[in-house]
Structures are given as C-alpha cells and as structure tokens.
Amino acid sequence: MELIKYFSDPNKAVLTTSFVLDRTDQITRVYHHLEDSMWEFISNREVGESDYKVISIEEILAIDKTLLSLSDMEPGLFAYRKDCNANFEIRIIRE
C-alpha cells in the first residue's frame, strides 16, 4: 500500500479508541489537530481518556483503508461520516 502526504510515515503515531481497535465501532470522525499535527480516528461513542490507544498509521489503515482518502487533510480540519459506507465531509475544527 502506497502511503501519501501526511500518511507517508507508516510508523507515525495516531490516536484511536479501544472500540475502534476491537472493531466494535466504525471510524466516523477523524481529526487532524492543528496544535500538534496529531491524528485522531474515533467513532461517535462518548469515551474517556482510558479508552484512547496509540497505534501507527499503518495499523489504522489496516482497520479501514477508506481513510487513505484523508491523507491530504490539513491540520486544523476534521472529517465525519454517518457510517463506513458514506463519504467523509470535511470541516474546520472549532474549539
């Protein structure tokens, strides 16, 4: 799999949740944070700090290859979709 733009380093650390990792939840929200360029791949579920896990870009793409479509999403933006069959819509992160 060819990784591009912000996903070019397969070992780059990203955040997700235990619910995404065990495939209980689908990834419906993706944040590319402006302050630290960290990526966050989560579902719509309310989670606590202890639910977050650090994995690599390569691992998150193994869970959902459709995320490659977001590899050029700039920091400060987030993407959301209704479910894994829908297209992502991209918006500005408003804090």
C-alpha positions, 0 to 999 in steps of 0.5 A, spaced: 500 500 500 502 506 497 502 511 503 501 519 501 502 526 504 501 526 511 500 518 511 507 517 508 510 515 515 507 508 516 510 508 523 507 515 525 503 515 531 495 516 531 490 516 536 484 511 536 479 508 541 479 501 544 472 500 540 475 502 534 481 497 535 476 491 537 472 493 531 466 494 535 465 501 532 466 504 525 471 510 524 466 516 523 470 522 525 477 523 524 481 529 526 487 532 524 489 537 530 492 543 528 496 544 535 500 538 534 499 535 527 496 529 531 491 524 528 485 522 531 480 516 528 474 515 533 467 513 532 461 517 535 461 513 542 462 518 548 469 515 551 474 517 556 481 518 556 482 510 558 479 508 552 484 512 547 490 507 544 496 509 540 497 505 534 501 507 527 498 509 521 499 503 518 495 499 523 489 504 522 489 503 515 489 496 516 482 497 520 479 501 514 483 503 508 477 508 506 481 513 510 487 513 505 482 518 502 484 523 508 491 523 507 491 530 504 487 533 510 490 539 513 491 540 520 486 544 523 480 540 519 476 534 521 472 529 517 465 525 519 461 520 516 454 517 518 457 510 517 463 506 513 459 506 507 458 514 506 463 519 504 467 523 509 465 531 509 470 535 511 470 541 516 474 546 520 475 544 527 472 549 532 474 549 539 
